[in-house]
Amino acid sequence: MWRWWHDSRRSGWRSLGIALATCTALAVLGVVAPPARDRPEGSRSGRPNVVLVVIDTLRPDHLNHYGYARPTAAGFDAFAAQATRFDEAFSPSSWTAPSAASLHTGTLPARHRLSEYGTGLATELTTLAETLRANGWHTVGHSFNHHVSGKTGFAQGFDAFDDFLGSSQAYPDVSVMVNRVADWLAETPRGPFFLYLHPMNTHGPYRVPAEAQRGLLGQTPSRDFLYYGPVMSDILKHGRTDRRAAVDDRVMQSLVDQYDTAIHYSVGQLGRVFALLRDAGLYDDSLIVVTADHGEELFDHGGFSHGYSLHRELVHVPLYVKMPGQTAGAGVGTRVSLTDVMPTVLDVLGLPAPAATDGLSLRPLLPGTGATAAAFADRPIVHEVQWAERCIARSILLGRYKLVELARNYEGRHDETLLYDVARDPGEQRNVAGEHPDVVGALRTRLGTTLAQAAAGAVANPEIVIRKLDQDRLRALGYL
């Protein structure tokens, strides 16, 4: 029953990890800036600029627009008041690489196959940036997550791509990204343009400059419990479930304070981008999408971080869409996927989506379109994770139930079937698989069919590029 996950397993990507751990402080930023003369010659009517913001590791239930008590997303209040908020948006995976690939290509992991740690985006796939550039948009990307970099194939279609190739915990501050956008906008870019931003401060260790740490709480967050400190590491990296007793209210509040403060700081900084667009007269007529690649576990199921399960806290993501000219906010409760972002953008712009696309355009769900949303009525939401050291699992959410087939995880659990009645148990705490074998069977069949349809058009196994990237880093530092 669990043969499905063996096909994509690879080994060797960790071979240089120990050596690299000592070198993260020396990692470099890769910046490519096109000369102004290479910009497209002028904006055309009906061709709005597109801004896509992906805030790494952001769970929506920690945003005040989604009902959170703290004003963590106050920096987006004006934007949210004019955008459509999707309350039930989901990522196809629980960590960055496969989720970002789905976002940029509109395909499921079963199709793009960027599922295992270290793999790169296949050139056979058509990205959103490639489609927009081919149709006259100037494309600029900024990503501080090394899984979404030129080395891992995500610069496809970008005229300029500013990336970071260091450790996922040693990322540059979001303000660096915003300042680069400000410099670029000061050159008065002639449209239409596509601007992609992927900051990292909400990813552990939840980094916030000292002067900004009091902004949300009125006091500096406690450092009693640090990201990947001894307690977290013992639980996640060493599978020590006995260490969970050490996670009391005090240490949890410390971690949540740090996370919330990072959200507040990041959203405030990104709010500057919207202000810059307004000052340049570009905001009102732009199509703006804000989302996340995945969420974050904060001990909801006895663990932390991400990539360790497919529970709601890891795959539920925020999604805001502001249409060109939209001035009134709206809320949508229909379940949607990150695979829907690419076809939505192209639909709004009047461009066809690539044939090999698993996502659906969200335009019928947006206010004022008058279109039918029947395609979403019986649509399953599927998730996969194939990170060998963390978790190998797949799941399907349909109707009132969510089925998770767990092959194995960091705790040493194997071959488990989990079923949750999300109508009664939205936090996915009680496994009712034994009570509903018929539901398990039906969902398992639907899950297999959905993934098989995507896999039928899958690209070849992608190369494990992180290993080569690691070697290039060491060579540049004189170790090879």
Phi, psi and omega in degrees: 000336184255020180294339186300332184269347183290329189298330186258008182285140174221163179230166173102348185291343181269002192302330182250009187300319183295317180295321182292332181301333180275354188246003188299328182293342182261005181296151188247158173268136174255119184234126176235120181239125181283146176294152184300330182294342180274358182286151178304155189278016176144148180283144178248144181300141180079009180239080185289156170289153181237130177237123178241117181246123177243109181268110187300136170063041184251115177266134188292334182286006171248021176244136182296334178291340178258014174102004180288143186290324180280144180279055185296329184253028182302330180294346178252008186303315181294319178296313182297330180291345180247358187251165172268124181259125176264114186280340183234061177262143185225147175269146178288351179210177185249017172211173198294305192304305180294324180294316179295322177298319177296319180298315186279340183244348182071020183239155176281158177306328179297336179266311183279339171063018173271074188247324185271149182304129173099351183280157182248164182286127182290141180289342179291339180282145177260121182268164176301317180297320179298316180295317181292317180297321180296339181253016171103002177276139171278127191245124182227130180234145175228117178226128177256015173255122186293344175286341179243081187219173175296324180294331180262013172093001186275358176277359179306123176088355180265132173292327177217135181222116182260112184230172182232129186249017180267194182297149179292350177252004182238033186291155173291159181289148180302331180297330177298316179296314182297320179295324177292322176296319179299317179298319181294315179294331179294340177281003182054068180298133178273131190274184356282155179228158173242118181245121180246128180234132180222082178278170191232358189297339177275357171275144178307142012271031175054059187281131178220131178303146185306320184290345181255000187286341180269357188299323183265316191263345186077001177207157179291130180303145178297145176253021183294330182231108186259151176301128184058028170287185186303318183293310181298317181297319179297323181287311188273313186277334183244001176064027183273093180290339179293341181283352181294335179295339180280352182269090181259184183300326183294312182288327178294318179297324177299314182293316180296320178300316180295318180295311181298321180294321177295322177297311182302316181294313183296314180297321177299317178295316180291333173300333176297325179298317179296323178296320178297320178295320178297314181299329180272001181073025186249349189289309190302319185264011179268148169270118185238128178238129177236129180206196177220161179277332179188177178261211184206132174275130176241059179069021179297325179232033175086015179215193183217181172065216183206167185083000185262353179196185174236027179289163187307318184298342180260335185247351174278125184231155173285153174207118175241138175230119173252114179287155173303127179082357181289132181236349181241134181284163178206160177238141180233129181261357180294140177288131180224171186233156174299337177295345182277346186294311182301307180297332177293310180302313182295321179297315179299325181275357180078025180248144179285145174280153176303151183299320182274071181232131179267341183279168177240148174292134178274003184303322178297340180269350182277148183294145173084000182274330180069013182269161179275145181247030184298331183297341183268353190297313184239036185270127178280148172255121184243152181223150174217146168220132180223056176258102193307321183280346184249302184195143171233113185199166173214157183207165178219137177243118182210127182063228183267002185238151173231125178254132175238125173254108184261116177280313175191160176212183186296339180279353184089012177282141184225145167046058179248144175247124182241135177229129180238135172271092189289344176292322179263336188226068184297337179277359176056058182254337186241117179280118181247024182300320181293337181273343185223065181297331178292321178293318178302313181297316181294317180290324178298319178296315181295321178298312180299318180296315181298314181289326179294322178297319178291319183293338180298333178250024186291149174283170177294161179306121181288158180286147174277094188274338180299325179298316178292322177299317178300317179296319179297320179298312181296322179297318180296330181271001176088012181273342180237000000 
